[in-house]
Amino acid sequence: PQQVDSSWFYLHDGRRVLNCDWGWYLADLNSSSWRDYWHREILRQLRANDNDGVFMDSLSVPNYFGGSTFRPRLPDVDQGFERRWTESIDQLLAWLQRKQVGRRYYLVPNVGSWITSRDATTYRRADGVMIEGFALEADDSPYALEDWQLQANRALALVSRNRAVIAQTYVTGRRERMFTTGTYLLIKGRRTFLNIDNGLDPEWWPEYDLPIGRAKQSANRDIGNLYDSSTGVYRRQFSNGEVLVNPTSPYDETGKTVTVRLRRSLWLARTRGGGGVPTSGRRPGRISYKKVRSVRVAPSSAAVLIRKRRTPR
């Protein structure tokens, strides 16, 4: 807007707070004037664009981005500051669900990587979330094992309540894509979605075509329920195969390679290619299969095993 109300902005040390990386100011989520303005403007845009929902990018406790990324600088760690912001986020979502935007449209916040252990934000009043940096921070950048477990359990808490979860990743390597896909298959529910994003143009990845079928097991709210102590991997059965995931990391001294022996021969899926969709509209990339009786699963990697091979249409 051409004119703004000073009450819209969150103040720290008496000053508006600028995010230096992205060039936006922190809003005061408790300001009734800001809430009313934001609701009116978002409702106008939703109607004008015939949208189904609003993607709230970003809706996290701000100093989890790093206190030094703001001016004036925010505290790197401050329990009182973080508790107040958590309460404000939960209250804003509850308020929106009572308004037209929440009653008629989906509310989907970007929650970042969601691996800050002291983060108490539940997003329980959201219709879903996008987890940015799902399973891996980036190529050759695995999370610590405890962070991977924390992220998975937070996703499962929403999946168990039938909330939508968008698992967003920017990895490019085949091993990293398969590990992200394997982790996604562990938490997959009725309203979960995997997005491997390497650019702005339409993309397709062969991992999307893995013919593994429907899940036959559930982790419920604890990823530990899928841990197979006899093999050292997280394992989930599907109607046409299974997925094995080794989330140990070489950077936190948990990293270990394991060999999983199978009860019967299965087809190990290996993907190649993918990315931008050509003008022909044909799906790029392909899946090949190797018949195996055992699988070697390295740290931060996954294996998808298929009973009956199928060719993508």
Buried (B, 14 or more C-beta within 10 A) or exposed (E): EEEEEEEBBBEBEEEBBBBEEEEEBBBBBBBEEBBEBBBEEBBEEBEEEEEEBBBBEBBBBBBBBEBEBBEEBBEEEBEEBBEBBBBBBBBBBEBBBEBBBBEEBBBBBBBBBBBBEEBBBBBEBBBBBBBBBBBBBEBEEBBBBBBBBBBBBBBBBBBBEEBBBBBBBBBEEBBBBBBBBBBBBBBBBEBBEBBBEBEEEEBBBBBBBBBBBEBEEBBEBBBEEBBEEEBBBBBBEBEBBBBBBBBBBEEBEBBEEBEBEBEEEBBBBBBEEBBEBEEEEEBBBBBEEEEBEEBEBBBBBBBBBBBEBEEEE
